[in-house]
Amino acid sequence: MLKTRFINLICSLLIVAAVFCLFDLAPSFSVSADTVDSVEAIEEEIDPMHLKFVGRLYSIVLRKDSCDPAEKEMYARSLKGGISSAYDVLYHFYFSKDYHDLHHSDEQFIEDLYTGCYGRYSDSKGKASYLSKLEKGTSRYLVFREFVSSNEFVKLCYSYNIRVKKILLTNYIDHLNGMTCIGDDYYDLDKNGNLGWKYKNAAKHVRCINEQLFRSKTGYYIIADIDNCYIMIFKGSVGEWSLYKIYPMSCGKKGHSTPRGTYTVKKKLSYFYSHGSKCLYATQWNGPYYFHSITYNYNGTVQDGRLGQHVSAGCIRLNKDVAKWIYDNIPKGTTVKTV
């Protein structure tokens, strides 16, 4: 009898289990949706200062008293990317259809840039200067870039807890405090995080070298930006170049322009004399044109230490340490592109 009852009990339990499975009534030990949401909320917590930064743009730039909360949060989250992301957010506002449809005058556009990018009203001298540029044909976009490429903009970002994101390059020379990127421009940073030397459009060169499959017979490739006076040294191979070093330079003055084109490194000279100047660590890349140090007097004192300007007879001048690094490390046959 007991055996029969036990068998009947087992059968009943099996039937109940089958019913639970059939109708998906079995107890679940998975994490609930509410728990998942709460975890995601913690992971995606937005800095309140970032929300304030974005919120002020709706009123200052777009003249709106309210906004789409989801859109506002999206822009605020992006500010974790630092000042470069703040640039992208501001660009969206100032060049949006909503702002375009306000049909603001150039004067109002400048005033809006002061309040949005600097957090203050314009000063008469600065405003007049920017209006003059617009009247002479400078685009609103280029004026906008001037605003977001300033230390005053960086300080405003810092006040909203938006920080500089540093670019990491190997074996720094003259970049002891790091670098950052805003838009397409790279900048040296000082010890306080302020913007220093500007390498205009450097990010475009970084993209272009791989997109256009630039080639070199060695593991190095050099791009010299003549207009903006800086040199970029890449390391790698075709399609896989990475920026290794970037430095300011000086190049040809009016009437003695530095030639533009694609060349290769030829010979090297530890020094040479030219027109009363001594040039150190010279690396030839095109006939009479060399990378070399700033110029020195015969007694070893600096003759002309200017960089970032068009002052040479056509050669590319660099800091002595940079010229020496190229002299010591860049092999013959390396491609040099001057643009």
C-alpha positions in Angstrom: 0.0 0.0 0.0 2.8 2.4 1.0 4.6 1.5 -2.1 1.6 2.3 -4.3 1.0 5.6 -2.5 4.7 6.6 -3.0 4.5 5.8 -6.7 1.2 7.8 -7.0 3.0 10.8 -5.2 5.9 10.6 -7.6 3.6 10.6 -10.6 1.7 13.6 -9.3 4.8 15.6 -8.8 6.0 14.8 -12.3 2.6 16.0 -13.7 2.8 19.2 -11.7 6.4 19.8 -12.9 5.3 19.3 -16.5 2.5 21.7 -16.1 4.9 24.4 -14.8 7.2 23.9 -17.7 4.4 23.9 -20.2 3.0 27.2 -19.1 6.4 28.7 -18.2 5.4 28.9 -14.5 8.6 27.5 -13.1 10.4 29.8 -10.6 13.1 31.9 -12.2 16.4 32.8 -10.7 17.5 35.4 -13.4 18.1 39.0 -12.6 14.9 41.1 -12.9 14.5 43.8 -15.5 14.4 46.4 -12.7 17.7 45.2 -11.4 19.3 45.4 -14.9 17.9 48.9 -15.4 19.3 50.0 -12.1 22.7 48.6 -12.9 22.7 50.4 -16.3 21.7 53.6 -14.6 24.7 53.4 -12.3 27.0 52.7 -15.2 25.6 55.6 -17.3 25.3 58.1 -14.5 25.6 61.6 -16.0 27.7 64.3 -14.4 25.2 67.0 -13.3 27.6 69.7 -14.5 27.6 68.2 -18.0 23.8 68.5 -18.0 24.1 72.2 -17.0 26.6 72.8 -19.8 24.2 71.4 -22.4 21.1 72.9 -20.9 22.6 76.4 -21.1 23.1 76.0 -24.9 19.4 75.4 -25.5 18.6 78.8 -24.1 21.8 80.8 -25.1 22.1 79.4 -28.7 18.6 78.1 -29.7 16.5 80.5 -27.5 14.5 77.5 -26.2 13.0 77.3 -22.8 12.7 73.5 -22.9 14.2 70.7 -24.8 13.9 66.9 -25.5 15.3 65.3 -22.2 16.6 62.3 -24.1 18.5 64.5 -26.5 19.9 66.6 -23.7 21.1 63.5 -21.9 22.7 62.1 -25.0 24.8 65.3 -25.5 25.7 65.4 -21.8 26.9 61.7 -21.8 29.1 62.5 -24.8 31.0 65.1 -22.7 32.8 62.3 -21.0 35.0 62.5 -24.1 36.4 65.8 -22.9 36.9 69.1 -24.6 37.0 67.6 -28.0 33.5 66.3 -27.4 32.4 69.7 -26.1 33.6 71.1 -29.5 31.3 68.6 -31.3 28.3 69.5 -29.1 28.8 73.2 -29.7 29.1 72.6 -33.4 25.8 70.9 -33.4 24.1 73.8 -31.7 25.6 76.7 -33.7 25.3 75.0 -37.1 21.9 73.3 -36.6 18.9 74.0 -38.7 17.2 75.4 -35.6 19.9 78.0 -35.2 20.0 78.7 -39.0 16.3 79.3 -39.0 16.7 82.1 -36.4 18.4 84.2 -39.2 20.7 86.0 -36.8 23.0 88.7 -38.1 26.8 88.3 -38.0 26.8 90.6 -35.0 24.4 88.4 -33.1 26.3 85.3 -34.1 29.4 86.7 -32.6 27.6 87.7 -29.4 26.2 84.2 -29.2 29.7 82.7 -29.5 30.9 84.8 -26.6 28.1 83.8 -24.3 28.1 80.1 -25.4 31.9 79.5 -25.6 33.2 82.0 -23.0 30.3 82.4 -20.7 30.4 86.2 -20.9 29.3 89.1 -23.1 31.6 90.4 -25.8 34.2 93.0 -25.4 34.1 95.8 -28.1 37.6 95.2 -29.4 37.3 91.4 -29.8 33.8 91.7 -31.3 35.0 94.3 -33.8 37.9 92.1 -34.9 35.6 89.1 -35.5 33.0 91.1 -37.4 35.8 92.5 -39.6 36.9 88.9 -40.4 33.3 88.0 -41.4 32.9 91.1 -43.5 36.1 90.1 -45.4 34.8 86.7 -46.2 35.9 84.5 -43.4 33.3 81.8 -42.8 31.3 81.5 -39.6 32.8 78.1 -39.1 36.3 79.4 -39.1 35.4 82.1 -36.6 33.7 79.4 -34.5 36.9 77.4 -34.6 38.8 80.3 -33.2 36.5 80.5 -30.2 36.7 76.8 -29.3 40.5 76.9 -29.9 41.1 79.3 -27.1 42.2 78.9 -23.5 39.1 80.9 -22.4 37.0 78.1 -23.8 39.1 75.5 -22.1 38.6 77.3 -18.8 34.8 77.4 -19.3 34.9 73.7 -19.9 36.9 73.1 -16.8 34.3 75.0 -14.8 31.7 72.4 -16.0 34.0 69.5 -15.2 34.8 68.9 -18.9 38.5 67.9 -19.0 41.3 67.6 -21.6 41.8 64.2 -23.0 45.4 63.7 -23.7 47.0 62.3 -26.9 49.7 59.9 -26.1 52.8 59.9 -28.3 56.0 57.9 -27.8 59.2 59.4 -26.7 58.1 63.0 -26.2 60.4 65.9 -27.0 59.0 69.3 -26.1 55.6 67.8 -25.2 56.4 67.1 -21.5 52.8 68.0 -20.4 51.0 66.1 -23.1 48.8 67.1 -26.0 45.2 67.2 -26.9 42.9 67.4 -29.9 40.0 69.8 -30.5 38.3 69.4 -33.8 41.0 68.7 -36.4 43.7 70.6 -34.5 46.3 69.3 -32.1 47.7 71.4 -29.2 50.6 71.2 -26.8 49.5 71.6 -23.2 51.3 73.4 -20.4 51.5 72.1 -16.8 48.1 73.8 -15.9 46.3 72.1 -18.8 46.2 75.3 -20.9 46.5 75.1 -24.7 49.9 75.8 -26.1 51.3 75.4 -29.6 48.7 74.7 -32.2 49.1 72.2 -35.0 46.2 73.2 -37.3 44.5 70.4 -39.2 46.9 67.7 -37.8 44.0 65.2 -37.4 43.3 65.5 -41.1 46.9 64.4 -41.9 46.5 61.5 -39.5 43.4 60.3 -41.3 44.7 61.0 -44.8 48.0 59.1 -44.6 46.1 55.8 -44.2 43.0 56.5 -46.2 45.2 57.4 -49.2 47.7 54.5 -48.6 50.8 56.6 -48.5 54.0 54.6 -49.0 57.6 54.7 -47.8 60.5 52.3 -48.3 61.2 52.5 -44.6 59.2 52.2 -41.4 58.9 56.0 -41.2 56.9 58.6 -43.1 57.3 62.4 -42.7 54.7 65.0 -43.5 55.6 68.7 -43.3 52.7 71.2 -43.2 54.2 74.3 -44.9 51.2 76.6 -44.4 50.9 75.8 -40.7 54.7 75.3 -39.9 54.9 71.9 -38.3 56.3 68.4 -39.0 54.7 65.0 -38.3 56.7 61.8 -38.1 54.7 58.6 -38.6 55.8 55.0 -37.8 54.4 51.8 -39.3 53.7 50.7 -42.8 51.2 51.4 -45.6 47.7 51.6 -44.3 48.9 51.2 -40.7 50.8 54.4 -40.0 50.5 55.9 -36.5 51.6 59.3 -35.4 54.9 59.0 -33.6 56.1 62.6 -33.2 54.9 66.2 -34.1 56.9 69.4 -33.7 56.8 73.0 -34.8 59.1 74.1 -37.6 60.1 77.1 -39.6 60.2 77.1 -43.4 60.7 79.2 -46.5 60.0 83.0 -46.4 58.5 84.9 -49.3 60.6 84.5 -52.4 62.3 81.4 -51.0 59.3 79.1 -50.6 59.8 75.6 -49.3 59.0 73.3 -52.3 55.8 71.1 -52.0 55.7 67.5 -53.2 56.8 64.0 -52.4 60.5 63.3 -51.8 62.9 60.9 -50.1 65.6 61.3 -47.5 69.0 61.4 -49.2 72.3 62.2 -47.4 73.1 63.6 -43.9 75.5 66.3 -42.7 76.5 66.8 -39.0 76.6 70.5 -39.8 77.1 73.0 -42.6 77.6 76.8 -43.1 75.3 79.0 -45.1 75.0 82.7 -45.5 76.8 83.4 -42.2 74.9 80.8 -40.3 75.8 77.4 -38.9 73.1 74.7 -39.2 73.4 71.4 -37.2 72.2 67.9 -37.8 71.1 68.3 -41.5 69.1 65.7 -43.3 68.6 66.2 -47.0 65.2 65.5 -48.6 65.4 67.4 -51.9 68.5 68.8 -53.5 69.6 71.9 -51.5 66.7 71.5 -49.0 67.3 70.0 -45.6 65.8 69.4 -42.2 68.2 71.0 -39.8 68.4 72.9 -36.5 67.6 76.6 -35.9 70.6 78.7 -37.0 73.6 79.5 -34.9 76.4 81.9 -35.1 79.9 80.6 -35.7 80.7 81.0 -31.9 77.8 78.6 -31.0 75.3 81.2 -29.9 71.7 81.1 -31.3 71.4 83.3 -34.3 67.7 82.8 -35.1 65.6 80.5 -32.9 62.2 81.3 -34.4 59.8 78.4 -35.0 56.3 78.4 -36.5 57.2 81.1 -39.0 58.2 81.5 -42.6 61.8 82.8 -42.1 64.2 80.4 -43.8 65.7 80.3 -47.3 63.7 77.2 -48.0 65.0 74.6 -45.6 63.0 73.3 -42.7 64.3 74.5 -39.3 63.6 72.5 -36.2 64.7 72.6 -32.5 68.2 71.2 -32.2 67.0 68.1 -30.3 64.4 67.4 -32.9 66.8 67.9 -35.8 69.3 65.5 -34.0 66.6 62.9 -33.5 65.8 62.9 -37.3 69.5 62.9 -38.1 70.1 59.9 -35.8 66.9 57.8 -36.5 65.3 58.5 -39.9 66.8 56.1 -42.5 67.7 57.1 -46.0 64.9 56.4 -48.4 62.2 57.6 -46.0 59.3 59.4 -47.8 59.0 63.1 -47.1 55.7 64.8 -48.2 55.5 68.6 -48.0 52.0 70.0 -48.2 
